[in-house]
Amino acid sequence: MPEYGYFLSCEEHGPAALVDQARMAEQAGFQALWISDHYHPWHDAQGQSPFVWSVIGALSEAVSLPIETAVTCPTVRTHPAVIAQAAATSAVMTEGRFRLGVGTGEALNEHILGDAWPAAHVRMEMLEEAIQVIRRLFTGEEVNHHGTHYTVENARLYTIPDEPVPIDISGFGPAATSLAARVGDGYITMMPDESMVEQYRKGGGGAKLVSGGTKVCYGSDKDEAVRTVRELWFNEQLPGEMGQVLPSPKHYEQLKPLVTEDMVRENRVCGDNPEEHARALKEFADAGFDRVYVNQIGPDQKGFFDFYRTKVLPQLA
């Protein structure tokens, strides 16, 4: 039986709203929190992008739920030595309830300092080396590292948790899933794909934590919910590698006409049918996931939490 968590969207909400949502999530019966880590929203209609580490500090005081970034890219925009300090402090503030979710990132967030956006296989190499650096720093010992992609000299974290922060790796294809199985403390993916879970577990992941997530739009008017999803999250329906290589929100906006309302209806749960919502989460349970996170698209957050507290989560218990 998986645990069910709530996915906080930094692309769509400001810091105060995210903290309020976390409180409502805990009161509704959700068991954990994910929070996205972005420099930009995907496009301007989403409209927000607070600094995730500041929000995590506020969450540590507001709720008692486990918290994980989904996901942080510790390779280009922010050096892994800095991510290690941020994650260690977050773990101390949450009394060990923090996990660091990492991935290879998107040009949208990572190219902002003028760095070239590497090819996919290079990004994978960078991620693996970054994880090595972060883990060494979690020991509290002085670290000197001269690697292919990163240099660290005389670095030591003085504020560290009693146990090293678990590092979960995001993967949407065989190569990233293989990396997660080989070096991760857990695996993150956004589709209820049993074959990926099986690859992870057989490839070395074993019984380690497997987490997945999905987005929905609760609302009494299903057509309106579909329009809300298309307006705010059409980017999720774009094909291929566009989500990794487009450099700015305006480029995503130019592609909005490619996504129709029918595509949204086919790929996202919209409306107020509790069975449909429960079925979408059960797909992850059936595929072997240990934690399943759900995000409400749009402004009706209170309605969503009331709906899940009374109609959906009881079906999953």
RADAVEN-V932382 format. One record per pair of residues at least 4 apart in sequence whose C-alpha atoms are under 7 Angstrom apart, sorted by the first residue. I is the first residue (numbers start at 1). GAP is how many residues later the second one is. If there is no record, write none. Layout:
i = <I I>
gap = <GAP GAP>
This chain:
i = <1 2 2 2 2 2 3 3 3 3 4 4 4 4 4 4 5 5 5 5 5 5 5 6 6 6 6 6 6 6 6 7 7 7 7 7 7 8 8 8 8 8 9 9 9 10 10 10 10 10 10 10 10 11 11 11 11 11 11 12 12 12 13 13 13 14 14 14 15 15 15 16 17 18 19 19 19 19 20 21 22 22 23 23 23 24 24 25 25 25 26 26 28 28 28 29 31 32 32 32 33 33 33 33 34 34 34 34 35 35 35 36 36 36 37 37 37 37 37 38 38 39 39 40 40 40 41 41 41 41 41 42 42 43 43 43 43 44 45 46 51 52 53 53 54 55 56 56 57 58 59 60 60 66 66 67 67 67 68 68 68 68 69 69 70 71 71 71 72 72 72 73 73 73 73 74 74 74 74 74 74 74 75 75 75 75 75 76 77 77 77 78 78 79 80 80 80 80 81 81 81 82 83 84 84 84 84 85 85 86 87 87 88 88 88 88 88 88 89 89 89 90 90 91 91 91 91 91 91 92 92 92 94 96 98 99 99 99 100 100 100 100 101 101 101 101 102 102 102 103 103 104 104 104 105 105 106 106 106 106 107 107 107 107 107 107 108 108 108 111 111 111 118 118 119 120 121 122 123 124 125 126 126 127 128 129 130 131 132 133 134 135 136 137 137 137 137 138 138 140 140 140 140 141 142 142 142 143 143 143 143 143 144 144 144 144 145 145 145 146 146 146 147 166 167 167 167 168 168 168 168 168 169 169 169 169 169 170 170 170 171 171 171 171 172 172 172 173 174 175 176 177 177 178 178 178 179 180 180 180 181 181 181 181 181 182 182 182 185 186 186 186 187 187 187 188 188 188 189 189 190 190 190 191 192 192 192 193 193 194 194 194 195 196 197 197 198 199 200 200 201 201 201 202 209 210 210 210 211 211 211 211 212 212 212 212 213 213 213 214 214 214 215 215 215 215 216 216 216 216 216 216 217 217 217 217 217 217 217 217 218 218 218 218 218 218 219 219 219 220 220 221 221 222 222 222 223 224 225 225 225 226 226 226 226 226 227 227 228 228 229 229 229 230 230 230 234 234 235 237 238 241 242 246 249 250 251 252 259 260 261 262 263 264 269 269 273 274 274 274 275 276 277 277 278 278 278 278 279 281 281 282 283 284 284 284 285 296 296 300 301 302 303 304 305 306 307 307 308 308 309 310 312 313>
gap = <284 283 287 288 289 290 28 287 288 289 26 27 28 287 288 289 25 26 27 28 287 288 289 19 24 26 27 28 287 288 289 26 27 28 286 287 288 10 26 27 28 287 4 26 27 4 25 26 27 28 38 39 40 27 30 35 36 37 38 34 35 36 4 5 35 4 34 36 4 35 40 4 4 4 4 39 40 43 4 4 4 41 4 39 40 4 281 4 5 280 4 5 277 278 281 280 34 33 34 35 32 33 34 35 33 34 35 36 33 34 35 33 34 35 15 32 33 34 35 11 71 10 70 9 68 69 5 6 7 8 208 207 210 206 207 209 210 205 187 186 4 4 4 33 4 4 4 34 33 4 4 33 34 31 32 30 31 32 30 31 32 33 31 32 31 30 31 32 29 30 31 29 30 31 32 4 5 6 9 28 53 56 4 5 51 52 55 34 33 34 36 4 5 4 4 50 53 54 4 52 53 4 4 4 50 53 54 4 72 4 4 13 4 50 71 72 73 77 4 70 71 4 8 4 5 6 7 70 74 4 68 69 4 65 67 66 67 68 65 66 67 68 66 67 68 69 66 67 68 66 67 19 20 23 5 139 4 137 138 139 4 10 137 138 139 140 138 139 140 4 5 6 4 5 4 4 4 4 4 4 4 4 23 4 4 4 4 4 4 4 4 4 7 4 6 19 20 22 26 16 17 18 20 15 12 13 14 9 10 11 12 13 8 9 10 11 6 7 8 4 5 6 4 19 17 18 19 16 17 18 19 20 11 15 17 18 19 17 18 19 5 6 17 18 4 5 17 4 4 4 4 4 23 4 22 25 4 4 6 7 19 20 22 23 24 21 22 23 23 22 23 24 22 23 24 22 23 24 22 23 22 23 24 21 91 92 95 4 94 4 93 94 4 4 4 91 4 4 4 5 4 5 6 4 81 79 80 81 78 79 80 81 77 79 80 81 79 80 81 79 80 81 79 80 81 82 52 53 54 79 80 81 8 12 52 53 54 79 80 81 7 52 53 54 78 86 6 52 53 51 52 4 50 4 48 49 4 4 4 45 46 4 35 38 39 44 4 34 4 70 4 5 68 4 31 34 22 25 17 22 4 4 4 5 4 4 4 4 4 4 4 4 4 4 7 8 4 4 37 38 4 4 4 35 4 34 37 38 4 4 11 4 4 4 5 8 4 5 8 4 4 4 4 4 4 4 4 5 4 5 4 4 4 4>
